[in-house]
Amino acid sequence: MATRFRSTLSGSQFFNDVFQRALSHWNHERLAPAFPGAAAASRIDRDARMMRLELGFLEDLRAEIADEAAAAPTDPDGFIAWFEGLEKTGPGQHHPLFHWLEAEATLDDLKLFLTQEAAGEAGFDDLVAMTQVRLPDRPKMELARNYWDEMGRGNPKGMHGPMLHYVVEALGLKPAIDVTCWESLALANAMTAMASKRSYAWHSVGALGVIELTAPARSAATSRTMRRLGFDAKLRRYFDLHAVLDIKHSEEWNREAIRPAIEDEAEGPARARAMAEGALMRLTCGERCFNRYSELLGIA
């Protein structure tokens, strides 16, 4: 299946298996809890090189969506209307892949899809935690509330991450960096890069916000696929939850994180532009995933 980004991708060193897998392994290692020692100093040069490459990857993504992002309004009302419109018109939205999953996917098809999705999961809770550092008070409070929901409001059984892990284990899936398509890895790598680089903090706010905006439809479609294939409510819980809860999360994110950020007299327009770019970068990565999954599943 062709994508509208093919000509751009052909000229980039970043959109391929080798680079995205290397970046994924680096992210996995550098974000894992560790201990001080001689190895920490020896990794500085390697980390500096990877950070430069990671920046080049982000800048290539920005270049692809720059014109579309520049057309987004920068006043609060106009931006929120544009942003919410991405649910219907953004890249990859209501992709035919999800209609096919609901109607035709076999159990093996669903396992392939979920394996790729799980391997590309960057950990929404951690992304929110990294993004909120030194944000203004109202956006910071909204990200804190969102994080607490992701953490099950203090109840381990309600934590969202383990709910997905339960699906992976129950279905015997084996997500791993070295067997995952680069498009899925690129999505996780882009989200991690935006959240961990302070110069892309507002990009991350836009990218995380657009996940909340667009996840309900995809989650609902995945849940309906699982229901058709006979999965019980416990296995569907992660997707059923996000099909409903993220609607509320999106409304609150737009009202309490995005709008007050844009209302700032000094930085409002620049923040709006960054959030527009981040949202479109995230959706563009998602669209590539859906196109690649369609190829892997043999969907015309």
N, C-alpha and C positions, 0 to 999 in steps of 0.2 A: 504494500500500500504506500503510495507516494505521500510525502508531506510537503507543506508549503515552505519548509525551511531547507529543503534538500540542497539548493544552490549555495546557501550560506554555510551549511555544514561541511560541504566538500572542501572548503578552504580553511578549516579550522583544525588545529592540533588537539583540541580538547574533547571533541565529540566522537569518542571511540572507546572500545573495550579497554585498551591498554591504559590510557590516561585515567579513565573513570575508576577502574579497579585500583590503580595505584593511589588515587586520591581517597578512595573509600578505605583502603587499608591504613593509610596515614591518619585519617579521621578517627578510625576505630582505636588506633594506638594512642594518639595524642589526647583524646578525651577520656580515656580510661583512667581510673584512680591508680596512682603509682607512688613511688618513694624516691627521695633524693639519693643522689649518688653520682659516680663518675659518668654513667651513661647519660644522665640528664644534660651535662655540658656537651657531650659528644653529639647530641641530637640537634644542637642549635643550628648548625650549618644546613643540615638536612631540612629542618623545619622552615628556615628562611627561604630555601629554594622552593619548597612545596607551597609556601604562602604566596610567593610571586606567581607561580603557576595557577594557583587557586584564584588569584586576582584576575589573571588573564581570562580564565574561564568565565568568571562573573561579568567581566567587561564585554566578552563576546555575546553573552546572553543579553546584556543591556543594549548592545548595538542592534540586536535583532528587533527589539520592541520599542526602541527609542521614539520613533515617529508616532506610534500609537499612544504611547504614554504621554508624549508632549501635547496631544490633543485633549487630554483629560482636564476638566475644569479645576481651578485651584481655590475657589470659594467653597465654604463648608457645604452649603446646600447642593451646589452643582456637583461637587466631588462625590458626595454620598450617593446621589442619584446615579452618577456614572459608575461608581464602584458596585452598587447593588445590581446594576444592569449587567455586570459581568456574569452573573449567575445564568443568564440566558444566552449572552452573546460572546462570552470570553472564549479564548482558544480551548478546544477540547470539550466544551460543555455539551452535555447530553449526547455524547459520542455514541455512534451505532453499536459499539462494543457492548454496552450495557443492555441494550435492547436484545442483542443476540444472546448474552448470558442468561437473561430472564427466560427467553423462549426456547433456546436450543442447546445450551451448554450441557455436556455430560459431567459426571463427577471428576473425571480426569481433566477435563477442560477447566473446571472450577479450581482444581488443585494447582494447575499451572498458573492460572491467574493470581491466586492467593499467594503462591510461593514468590512470584515476582513482586507483588505488592508488599509482602512482609519483608523481603530483602531490601526494599527501597524505603522502609519506614525509618525516619530519622529520629523519632521520639518527640512527639509534640510537646510533652511536658518539659523536656530538657531545652528545646528550642525556645519555649516561652520564658524559661528561667534565664537563659543567656540573653535574650532580647531585652528583658526588663531592666537591666543594669543602668542606673542613672537616668532613666526616662523621667519626664515630668510627672507630677503626682497623680493626676487623673488617669492617664494611660497606664502608669505603673500599677495603680490600684486595680484596674480592670484586668491586667495581665496576672496579677496576684490572685484575683478571684477565679480566673480561668485555670490557673495552675492548680488551685485547691480542688476544683472540680476534677481535673485530670488525676489528682491524687486520691480520688474517692472521698474527699472531705474528711480525710483521716481514717477511713475504713479500708484496710488492705483489700477486702473483697470488691470494693468499688473502684479500685485503680484501673484506669483504662488500658495501660500497657499490658499488664498481666492478662486482661481479657483477650487481647489479640494473641498473646503467647499461648493461651489455652487452645484457641482454634488451631494454631500451628501444630501444637503437640497432638491434639486429638485427631487431626487428619494425617499425621505422620509426615508433615512437610519438612523439607530440608533446605531452608533459605540460606544461601551463602554467597559471599561477594564474588567468588570465582566462577559461579554458574548463573549469575544474574545478568540480564541484558544491560548494556551500558546506559540505556535511557532511564531505567529505574534507578540505577546508581547515581546518575546525573541529577535526578530530582532530589534525592537525599543529600547529595553533595552540595547542591545549590542552596538548599534550606540551611544546612549546617554552616556554610560559608557566610550567608547573610546574618545569621544569628550570632556568630562568633566574631565577626568583624564590626567594630563600633562605627566605622564609616558607612556601614550598610544597615544600621539599626532600624532606621525608618523603612527601608526596603523590607526588612524582616517583619515589621508590624503589618505592612501591606500584604506580604506573602502569607503570614499566619492568618490574617483576617480573611483572605480569600479562600483559604482552606475551610474555615468555619462557614463561609457563605455557600460553598459549592459541595461540601461533603455530604449533606443530607440526601440529595438525590442519588448519588453513587452508592451510599450506604444502604438506602432503601432498596435499590435495584439488586445489590449483592444479597441482601436479606431475602428478597423474594426468590432469587435464584436458589438459595440454600433451602428455603421452605419447599420449593417445587421438588428438590432432590431429596426431601425427607429429613432434613436436619431438625433437631429439636430446638426449643427456645434457648437453652443454655448455650448451645453452639452459635446461635444467631445473635446472642446478647450484645456483643460488641457493635455489630452493625445496626441492630435495632436501636441501641442507645444513641448512636451518632446520627441516625436518621431523624431523631426528635430533638435531642439536647442541643445539637449544633445550630439549630434554627434560633434558639434562644441565645446561644453564645454569639452568633453572628450579629443579632440585633444589639446586644450589649457592647460588643467589640466596636461596632460602627458608632454607637452613641457615646461611649465612654473612653475609647482609645483614639479612634481616627478623628472624629469631629473636634474634640478639644485640641488635638495636635495641630489641626489646620487653622483653628481660630487664633493661634499665636500670631501677633502682628509682625514680629520680626522674621520668623522662620516658616510661617504657615505655608506659603506657596512652594518653598523648597521641599518641605516635608510631604506635601501633596504629590509633587512630582516623584519623589523617592518611593512613596507608598504605591503610586500607580505603576512604577517600574517593577517593584517587588511583586505586586499581584500578577502582572503580566508575565514576568519571568517564571513564577510558580506555575501558572496555567499553561504556559508554553512547554515547560518540562513535562507536565501531566499529559498534554496532547501527544507529545512524542511517545510517551509510555503507551497510551491507548492505541496508537497506530502500530507500534511494535508488537504489542500483545495480540492485536488483530492478525498480524502476519504470522506469529507463532501458532495461533489457533486456526489458521487457514480460512479466515473470514474474508470474503471477497469485498 
